[in-house]
C-alpha cells in the first residue's frame, strides 16, 4: 500500500481538508513529497480550467504519482451537487463531473464522488434516488468510455441523506452495472455509519479502490481513538494494494496534520 495526501489544484481556492490555495500548488506538492508521501489526491473544481501537462510536470518533478481525482471543491466552492434542486445547477454539476473524469482519465486514476452527489428528496423532481442513480450511471459510462473508473463513497448521516453504507453502494453498483464503479472507503464515515468498520472493509472486498484514512472527529491519523492497525490488517486481508489518502481537519495546520498522519500510517504499514 502507498500513501498520498490531498492537494487542491490551481482552479480551486477555498479551504478544504487538504493543502489548498490556487497559487500554491507547486509549493504544496513539494511539501507533500518532503514529508514522504508517494502520491497526491488531486481535488479538482473545474477540469476545463486545468493545464493537465502542467499538473503532470509538477507531480513528475517532485517524484509523486497522481492517486485519484476528488470532486469536493465543486460542492465546497460552487455549492453544486448532482441532485441539486435547481435544474440548471444540476446540469452545471454534471458537466463539471465530466470535466473531472476527463482529468482523471488523462492521469490514469479514478474519479471520486462523495458529498458532491448531494441529498435526495423523493418529493422533488430531479432529486429522487432513481434520478441520482441514473446520473451516476451516465457518469460511470462516461468514465468507462474515457478510461477513468468512477468511485462512490458511502458517507454517514447527518452529513448526507443517502448511500450511508458499503451495502448501500453495492446495491447501487448492481443497478448501474457490475464492473462500472468502485468504492471509496472512508474511516471517519465507516466509524459512524457501519455496524463494524472492519466488517465493512471485508464486505467491500475487491470493490474497494481507494481509502480515506482519518480519525474520529476528523482528527489527524494518530490523534484519535480509531485503530489504524486493525484497519490496515483488514485491508491486507482483502488484498488491497492501492493508495491510502488522508482526509482530516487541517489542525493545527496542514503541515502538522500531514506529518502526524504520515508517521502513524507509515509505522503500521511497516509492521
N, C-alpha and C positions, 0 to 999 in steps of 0.2 A: 504494500500500500504506500501511496505517496501523499504528501501534504501540500495543500495550497491555501492561499488567503485571498479573500475578495478585494477587488480594486475597481473603482468606478472608472469607466472610460471617459475621454475628454468631452463627450456630448452631455454628460450629467454633472450637475453642480449643486447637489443638495446632500445634507448629512445622511449617511447610510451606515449599515453595520459592515464597514469596510474602510480601507484607505480611500479617501474621496477628494475631490477638488479638480475641476476640469483642467486647470493649468498645472497640476502637479502629477500628472500621470507618470511621466518618466521618473521623477523623484520617488513616487510611491512604489513603482515596480522595483526600483533599485533597493529600497528598504526591505521589501518582501524577500528579495534574493539574499541580502546581507544577513537577515535573521536565520535563513537556512531552508526556506520553503522550496519545494520543487516546481511549483506552478502558481498560476493566478486564475481565480474565478473572475471573469470579466462581467461587470454589471453594466449593461447597455441600455440606454434610454431610447435613442433613435439611431439604428444602424445605418440609416441612409446618410447620416452626417459623418460617419466614420471613414477614415482612410485606413483600410484593412492592412495595406502594406506597411503603413507606419506602425500599427499595433503589432504586427508580426516582427518588425525590425526591433522595436523596443524590447519585446519579450526575448528574442534571439540574442540581442546584445547583452542581456542580463542572464542568459542561460536558464530561462524559465519556460515551461510549457504552458500553453493555454489548456485549462482543465474543463471549463464549461462556460456557457454564457447564461447569465441570470437576467431576469426581467424586472427586478424590484424598482429600479428608477422610474419606470413608466407609471407605476402606481404611486410612488412617493413624490415624484416631481410633477407629473402631469395629471395626477388624480384620475387616471383612466383605468378601466377594467374591461375584461372581455364580456362581462354581464352587466355593464353599466345600464342604468335605466333610460339614458338618452341614446337614441338610435345612432346619431352621428358620432357620439363619443365611443360607442361600441365599435363602429366601423373604423374609427381612428386607432383604437386599441388593436384591432385585428391587423391593420396594416403595419403597426409598429411591431407586433409579434412576428409577422412575416419577415420584416426587415431584420429582426433579431435572429431569426432562423437562418437568414442569408449569411449573417456574420458567423454564426456557429458553423455553418457548412463550410465557409471559407477557411475556418480554423480547424475543421475536422473534430468538433466537440459537440456535445449535446446542448439543447436549449431547455432551460428550466422555467417552469411556471408554478408559482406558489400563490401568494395573495393577489397577484395580478389577475387571476381568474375572476375574482370578485364574489360578492354574495348573490345568492339566488332568491327569487320571490315567485312562488308558483302562481300568484295572482296578477303578475305583471308581464305582459308580452315582451319577449326579448330577454327575460331574466329567469326563465324556468330551467330546471335541471336538464330537461330534454334539449332545450336550445343551447345551453352551455356545452352539453355533450357533443352536439353537432359541430359547434365551433372548434372544440378540441379535436374532433375527428378531422376536420378540414386542415387544421394546423399540423396534425400528425401526418396526414397525407402529403402536405406541402413539404414537411421536413423529410419524409421518405423520398420524395422526388429530388430534393436538393442534396440529400446525404447528411442530414443532421437529425438525430433522434430527439423526440420530444420527451421530457421528463416531467412528471407531475408530482408535486409534493403534498402529501397528506399534512394538513395543518389543524391544530386544535382550536376548539371554541374557547373564548368568545371572539377570537380574532377574525374568524370566518365561519359561515354557517353551512358549509358543505365539504365533503371529502375529508373527514377528520382522521380516518384510519387507513392503514395499509389495505385492509379488506375492502373499504370503500373504493379505493383507487383501482384495485384489482378487478372489481366489478365493472367500473367504467372502461377499463382497458379491454375487457371482454366485449363490451358493446362497440368500442371503437375498432377493434380487430387485433387479434393476438399478434404480437411482434412489432406493432407500430408505436409502442410507447413504453417507457421505463419508469422507474420510481426514484425519486429523490427522498432519502430518509433523513430526517432532522431530529437530533437527540432531544432538543427542547420540546418539540411538538409531541414526540412519542412518549416522553415522560408524562405529559398531561393527558393525551388523548387515547393512549393504548393501555389495556389491562396490564401488559408486560412489554416494556420496550424491547427486551431481548427476544421474546417470542415473536414480536412484530418483525424484527430483523430476519429471523428464520423464515417467517411466512413470506416475506418479500423475496427471499432467496435470490435467484439469478436475475430477477427483475430489478433489483437494487443496482443502479448505475452510478450513483453519486451520493455522497454523505455530507451532511452538515453536522459538525461537532459543536456542542455548546453545553453549558451547564444550566441548572435551574435558574430562573430569573435572567436568562441570557448572560450570565457571568462568563468571564473568560474561562477556557477549559483549564481545570485545575483549581479553580476558585470556589467551586460549589460542592454539592453532595452527590452528583451522579458518578457512576462507576465507569470511567474511561476504560479501565482494564477489562471489565465484562463486555463492554460494547465491542472492543477490538477482538476479543475472543469469539464473540458471536459472528462477527464479520468474517473471521478466519474459517469458522465452521461452514459458512455458506460459500467459501471460495472467493470472496470479494478481493480484488486486486487493484481497484481503481483509486481515485483521489478521495481524500478526506479534506473537506474545506472547513473553515472556521467561521461560523455566523454567530457573533457575540456583540453585546453592547460594547462600544469603544470606550471603556472605562478602566483606569482613569484617563487613558488616551489610547489611540490606535496602536502606537508602538509597544506600550506595555502589555496591552491585551494580546497582541500578536506574538510577543516574545513568550509570555507565560503559556499560552496555548500551544505554541510550538514545542517548548520544553516538555510540557506534560505529555503531549501526543507522541513525541519522539521517544520519550522514556518508555512508554508502554509498548510502542511498536518494536523496540529493541528486545523486549522480553520474550 
